[in-house]
Amino acid sequence: MIELYRRIQNKTTEVEKTLKREIMSGRTGILFHFLITRLDFQLFFFEITLGVLKFLIILAKDPSVSFLLFFDGGDRGPYERSYCEYKVIRERVRLFSFTGAVTIIVVSVVAGLAMSLTIGSWQNALAATYTWTQTNWNSLTSNTTGHPAPADWTEYSAITIGISAGSAVTLSPVATSLMQTDDGATNTGFNMADAAFSQTEVTGTGASAGIVLSSTDLTWATTTIDTTGSVGNYTSLVLGSDGYARISYYDGTNQDLKFVQCASADCSTKNIATVDATGITGQYTSLAIRPSDEYVYISYYDSTNADLKLAYQKPVYSASGTYASGAIDIGFGVPSWGNLSWTHSGGQTITLKARSDADGDFSDATAWGGCSAITSGNALSTGGCVTDGHRFIEYQASLSPRPTPPQRRRLMM
């Protein structure tokens, strides 16, 4: 301890000399101020350490050693007392230090005993872990079950709108419906992007739209326009239900009545037919189409017999056809599918099937051949191809042949 004291004393002397030398140098600047600050901190630390070591040496070492070390050399300073006086003072300091330490220890022990008697002895805390599974929520009551929970723990403390509680806790189903009635490309229209037509087509616009069987070629159709000779006198034109022109006219070269059915807006695709080629006939034509069944009527003059004549033709439709709606996005997973209903007009029959899918591509959905037809007004589930929780649904309409006008229908699900 004495050796450490001397080493720190020498360090203190060196720092004091360095600090005086730097101050006398007259230097300035940030680095200089930083150096002076660092030397001040070092000097402060060494002086505090010397003071502590002095106190410990005085208490622990023989008084002759500490007296000669501190007061009989250059460090004696203003101390002018004799060794005997120093020894008496040292003993008093030691006694005071010992008494203070003993007092602190006694006070701490007494305080601990007092707290122990006042509060009482500490007890070990007891704990246990309980695990149970709740499979039934039957009543809305205040839950006061004990630990561990009894086997008939079936209570719940609160419920909100949209939640059903019983043998299980579930979201309440939300009723919704969808009606497909127009020719648009959204969920309410027949012309969605992935709709599939097979011998069927959309007819009409807006709320009057429907699905009909496609018309086949007329029995007198031809694939080219008649441009030989003098043709085109006594023309009459009306528009069909598809919006394309129907034209009756007189073939002056062959003296016949002819009819053209356009299959495009500019009639670049068309069917031409000779309606009456007996004698000189086909002048003064007048053409009309009955909207209810699309029968074509032509009135004209038979010059050979000097008669007024009428030609008419019933449209020929495909034997059968189907229409698949494409994926209809309900917008959320349907908790429980409802009913499928539709309306139709005409003499033919119509059957509908429906299937659902989770992601809308229907790659995992049941093939149409595996689905059963659904009677109008019955549950979608009766077809065997919808699954609760799916978000997308698709339906297929199958139209059968009939002698009356094309099938039209509205759908609601």
C-alpha positions in Angstrom: 0.0 0.0 0.0 2.9 2.4 0.8 4.6 1.5 -2.5 1.3 2.3 -4.3 1.1 5.6 -2.4 4.6 6.6 -3.5 4.0 5.7 -7.1 0.8 7.8 -7.3 2.6 10.6 -5.5 5.3 10.6 -8.1 2.7 10.6 -10.9 0.9 13.5 -9.2 4.2 15.5 -9.1 4.8 14.8 -12.8 1.3 15.9 -13.8 1.7 19.1 -11.8 5.0 20.0 -13.5 3.5 19.2 -17.0 0.4 21.4 -16.3 2.6 24.3 -15.1 4.9 24.0 -18.1 2.0 24.0 -20.6 0.3 27.0 -18.9 3.6 29.0 -19.1 4.1 28.1 -22.8 1.5 30.6 -24.0 -0.1 28.2 -26.5 -3.7 28.5 -27.6 -6.2 26.6 -29.6 -8.7 23.8 -29.2 -6.0 21.1 -28.8 -4.3 23.1 -26.1 -7.5 23.5 -24.1 -8.2 19.8 -24.5 -4.7 19.0 -23.1 -5.1 21.3 -20.1 -8.5 19.8 -19.3 -7.1 16.3 -19.5 -4.2 17.2 -17.2 -6.7 18.8 -14.7 -8.7 15.6 -14.6 -5.6 13.5 -14.1 -4.4 15.7 -11.2 -7.8 15.7 -9.6 -8.0 11.8 -9.8 -4.5 11.4 -8.3 -5.1 13.8 -5.4 -8.3 12.0 -4.5 -6.5 8.6 -4.6 -3.7 10.0 -2.5 -6.2 11.2 0.1 -7.9 7.8 0.3 -4.5 5.9 0.6 -3.4 8.3 3.3 -6.5 7.5 5.4 -6.1 3.8 4.9 -2.4 3.9 5.8 -3.1 5.8 8.9 -5.7 3.3 10.0 -3.8 0.1 9.0 -0.1 0.8 9.4 2.0 1.3 12.5 1.8 5.0 13.6 5.6 5.4 13.3 5.5 4.4 9.7 2.7 6.7 8.7 4.2 9.6 10.8 7.6 9.3 9.1 5.9 8.9 5.7 3.5 11.9 5.9 4.8 14.3 8.5 8.6 13.9 8.9 9.5 14.6 5.3 8.6 17.1 2.7 4.9 16.3 3.0 4.7 17.5 6.7 3.5 20.9 5.7 2.0 23.0 8.5 1.7 20.0 10.9 4.0 20.9 13.9 2.8 18.4 16.5 5.0 15.7 18.1 4.9 12.0 17.3 3.2 11.3 20.7 0.4 13.7 19.9 0.0 12.3 16.4 -0.3 8.8 17.9 -3.1 9.8 20.3 -5.0 11.5 17.5 -4.5 8.4 15.2 -6.0 6.1 17.9 -9.0 8.3 18.2 -9.6 8.3 14.5 -9.3 4.5 14.4 -11.7 4.2 17.3 -14.2 6.5 15.6 -14.0 4.6 12.4 -14.4 1.2 14.1 -17.3 2.5 16.2 -19.0 3.9 13.1 -18.7 0.6 11.2 -20.0 -1.4 14.2 -22.9 1.0 14.6 -23.9 0.6 11.0 -23.9 -3.2 11.2 -25.9 -3.2 14.5 -28.5 -0.8 13.1 -28.9 -3.0 10.0 -29.3 -6.2 12.0 -31.8 -4.5 14.4 -33.8 -3.1 11.4 -33.9 -6.5 9.8 -35.2 -8.2 13.0 -37.9 -5.5 13.4 -39.2 -6.0 9.8 -39.2 -9.8 10.3 -41.2 -9.5 13.5 -43.6 -7.0 12.0 -44.3 -8.6 8.6 -43.9 -12.2 9.6 -41.9 -15.0 8.0 -42.0 -15.3 4.2 -44.1 -18.1 2.8 -43.5 -20.0 -0.5 -46.1 -19.2 -3.2 -48.1 -22.1 -4.5 -49.1 -22.3 -8.2 -50.7 -24.8 -10.6 -51.4 -25.0 -14.3 -54.8 -26.1 -15.5 -55.7 -27.0 -19.1 -59.2 -27.7 -20.5 -60.9 -27.7 -23.9 -64.2 -25.9 -24.3 -66.5 -27.5 -27.0 -69.8 -26.1 -26.0 -71.2 -22.6 -25.5 -74.8 -22.9 -24.5 -75.7 -19.9 -22.4 -74.9 -16.3 -21.9 -74.1 -16.1 -18.1 -71.4 -14.8 -15.8 -68.5 -17.2 -15.9 -67.7 -18.2 -12.3 -66.1 -21.6 -13.0 -63.5 -22.8 -10.5 -60.0 -24.3 -11.0 -59.6 -26.7 -12.5 -62.6 -26.1 -14.8 -65.5 -28.6 -14.5 -66.4 -30.9 -17.3 -69.6 -28.9 -18.0 -67.9 -25.6 -18.5 -70.2 -24.2 -21.2 -70.6 -20.5 -20.4 -69.7 -17.4 -22.3 -69.7 -13.8 -21.0 -70.5 -11.7 -24.1 -71.6 -12.1 -27.8 -71.7 -9.6 -30.7 -73.8 -9.3 -33.8 -72.7 -11.7 -36.5 -71.6 -14.4 -34.0 -73.5 -17.6 -33.3 -72.7 -19.6 -30.2 -73.8 -23.1 -29.4 -72.0 -26.4 -29.9 -69.5 -24.2 -31.8 -68.7 -20.5 -32.2 -69.3 -19.4 -35.8 -69.8 -16.3 -37.9 -73.5 -15.8 -38.7 -74.3 -16.2 -42.4 -75.0 -13.1 -44.4 -77.9 -13.3 -46.9 -77.2 -12.0 -50.4 -78.5 -12.5 -53.9 -77.4 -12.0 -57.4 -79.6 -11.6 -60.5 -78.2 -11.9 -64.0 -80.5 -10.0 -66.3 -78.6 -7.9 -68.9 -76.0 -8.1 -71.7 -73.2 -6.5 -69.7 -69.8 -7.9 -68.8 -70.2 -7.7 -65.0 -71.7 -10.2 -62.5 -75.2 -9.1 -63.6 -74.5 -9.6 -67.3 -74.3 -12.6 -69.7 -71.2 -11.4 -71.5 -68.6 -11.8 -68.8 -65.0 -12.2 -70.1 -64.9 -15.9 -69.4 -68.5 -16.8 -70.5 -68.7 -19.8 -72.8 -71.3 -20.1 -75.5 -72.1 -23.4 -77.3 -74.8 -23.1 -79.9 -76.2 -20.2 -77.8 -76.0 -16.4 -77.9 -77.1 -13.3 -76.1 -80.1 -11.5 -77.5 -81.5 -8.2 -76.6 -79.9 -5.3 -74.6 -80.2 -4.0 -71.1 -82.8 -5.5 -68.8 -84.5 -7.3 -71.8 -81.4 -9.4 -72.6 -81.5 -13.2 -72.5 -79.8 -16.3 -73.8 -81.1 -18.0 -77.0 -80.2 -20.9 -79.2 -78.1 -19.8 -82.1 -79.8 -19.7 -85.5 -78.5 -22.2 -88.1 -78.1 -21.5 -91.9 -81.3 -20.9 -93.7 -82.3 -23.8 -96.1 -82.0 -21.5 -99.2 -78.8 -19.9 -98.1 -75.9 -19.3 -100.4 -72.4 -18.0 -99.7 -72.1 -15.4 -102.4 -74.0 -12.3 -103.4 -75.8 -12.5 -106.8 -73.9 -10.0 -109.1 -74.7 -11.6 -112.4 -77.2 -9.8 -114.7 -79.8 -7.3 -113.5 -80.5 -7.8 -109.8 -81.8 -5.6 -107.0 -85.1 -4.2 -108.2 -88.1 -4.0 -105.8 -86.0 -4.3 -102.6 -87.3 -4.3 -99.1 -85.1 -4.3 -95.9 -85.7 -4.9 -92.2 -83.3 -5.7 -89.3 -83.3 -9.0 -87.5 -83.1 -9.6 -83.8 -79.3 -9.8 -84.1 -79.2 -6.2 -85.6 -78.2 -7.4 -89.1 -80.1 -6.7 -92.3 -82.5 -9.0 -94.1 -83.2 -8.1 -97.7 -85.8 -9.3 -100.3 -85.3 -8.3 -103.9 -86.1 -9.1 -107.6 -83.6 -10.9 -109.9 -84.4 -9.3 -113.2 -82.1 -11.6 -115.2 -83.6 -14.8 -113.9 -87.0 -13.2 -113.1 -86.9 -14.6 -109.5 -87.6 -13.5 -105.9 -84.5 -13.6 -103.8 -83.6 -13.1 -100.1 -80.3 -12.3 -98.4 -79.6 -12.7 -94.7 -76.6 -10.7 -93.5 -74.3 -12.1 -90.8 -72.3 -9.0 -90.2 -72.9 -5.3 -89.9 -71.5 -4.6 -93.4 -73.0 -7.7 -94.9 -69.6 -8.9 -96.0 -70.7 -12.3 -94.5 -74.1 -13.2 -95.7 -76.5 -15.8 -97.0 -78.5 -15.4 -100.2 -81.5 -17.5 -101.3 -83.9 -17.7 -104.2 -87.4 -17.7 -102.6 -89.6 -18.2 -105.7 -88.3 -19.1 -109.2 -91.6 -20.2 -110.9 -92.3 -18.1 -113.9 -91.8 -14.4 -113.8 -92.1 -13.6 -110.1 -90.7 -11.5 -107.3 -91.6 -7.9 -108.2 -92.8 -5.3 -105.7 -91.4 -7.1 -102.6 -92.3 -6.2 -99.1 -90.4 -7.8 -96.2 -91.3 -8.2 -92.5 -90.1 -10.3 -89.5 -92.5 -11.3 -86.7 -90.7 -10.3 -83.4 -92.3 -13.0 -81.3 -90.8 -16.0 -83.2 -88.6 -14.3 -86.0 -90.7 -15.8 -88.8 -89.7 -14.1 -92.1 -92.6 -12.9 -94.4 -92.3 -11.6 -98.0 -95.2 -10.3 -100.1 -94.5 -9.9 -103.8 -96.1 -9.9 -107.3 -96.4 -13.1 -109.5 -96.3 -11.6 -113.0 -96.8 -14.9 -114.8 -100.2 -15.6 -113.1 -100.9 -12.0 -112.2 -101.2 -12.9 -108.5 -100.2 -11.5 -105.2 -98.1 -14.1 -103.3 -96.7 -14.5 -99.8 -93.5 -16.5 -98.9 -92.6 -17.2 -95.3 -90.0 -19.2 -93.5 -89.6 -20.4 -89.9 -86.1 -20.1 -88.5 -84.2 -23.3 -87.8 -82.3 -23.5 -84.6 -79.7 -25.9 -83.2 -80.9 -29.1 -81.7 -79.5 -28.1 -78.3 -76.9 -25.8 -76.7 -75.3 -24.7 -73.5 -74.2 -21.4 -71.9 -71.6 -21.2 -69.1 -71.7 -18.0 -67.1 -68.0 -17.8 -66.2 -66.7 -17.1 -62.7 -69.0 -14.8 -60.7 -67.2 -13.2 -57.7 -69.4 -12.9 -54.7 -66.8 -10.9 -52.9 -66.3 -13.1 -49.8 -66.4 -16.7 -48.8 -70.1 -17.6 -48.7 -71.0 -19.3 -45.4 -73.9 -21.2 -46.9 -75.2 -21.1 -50.4 -78.9 -20.3 -50.9 -81.3 -21.1 -53.7 -81.2 -20.9 -57.5 -84.2 -19.4 -59.3 -84.8 -18.3 -62.9 -87.6 -17.3 -65.3 -87.9 -18.2 -69.0 -90.3 -17.9 -71.9 -90.9 -20.1 -74.9 -91.8 -23.7 -75.4 -88.5 -25.4 -75.0 -87.0 -26.7 -71.7 -84.0 -25.4 -69.8 -81.9 -27.1 -67.2 -79.3 -25.4 -65.0 -76.3 -26.6 -63.0 -74.0 -24.7 -60.7 -70.6 -25.2 -59.1 -68.4 -23.2 -56.8 -64.7 -22.6 -56.4 -62.3 -21.0 -53.9 -60.0 -19.1 -56.2 -62.0 -18.5 -59.4 -60.1 -20.6 -61.9 -62.4 -23.7 -61.3 -59.4 -26.0 -62.0 -60.4 -27.9 -58.8 -64.1 -27.7 -59.4 -66.2 -30.7 -60.3 -66.7 -31.2 -64.1 -70.1 -30.3 -65.3 -70.9 -33.9 -66.1 -70.6 -34.7 -62.4 -73.1 -32.1 -61.4 -76.9 -32.6 -61.1 -79.5 -30.3 -62.6 -81.1 -27.9 -60.1 -84.9 -27.2 -60.1 -85.7 -23.5 -60.1 -86.3 -22.3 -56.5 -84.3 -25.2 -54.9 -81.1 -25.0 -53.0 -77.8 -24.7 -54.9 -76.5 -27.6 -52.8 -79.0 -30.0 -54.5 -76.7 -30.0 -57.5 -73.9 -31.5 -55.5 -71.2 -29.2 -56.8 -71.1 -26.1 -54.5 -69.1 -26.0 -51.3 -69.8 -23.6 -48.3 -67.0 -21.1 -47.8 -66.2 -20.7 -51.5 -66.1 -17.2 -53.0 -66.8 -17.9 -56.7 -69.7 -19.5 -58.4 -70.5 -20.5 -62.0 -73.6 -21.8 -63.7 -74.4 -23.7 -66.9 -77.7 -23.4 -68.8 -78.6 -26.2 -71.2 -81.3 -25.3 -73.8 -83.3 -28.0 -75.6 -85.0 -27.8 -79.1 -88.4 -26.4 -79.5 -90.7 -25.3 -82.3 -91.4 -21.9 -80.8 -89.2 -18.7 -80.4 -85.7 -18.8 -78.8 -85.4 -19.3 -75.1 -85.0 -16.3 -72.9 -84.5 -16.3 -69.1 -83.5 -14.3 -66.1 -81.5 -15.8 -63.3 -81.4 -15.2 -59.5 -79.2 -16.9 -57.0 
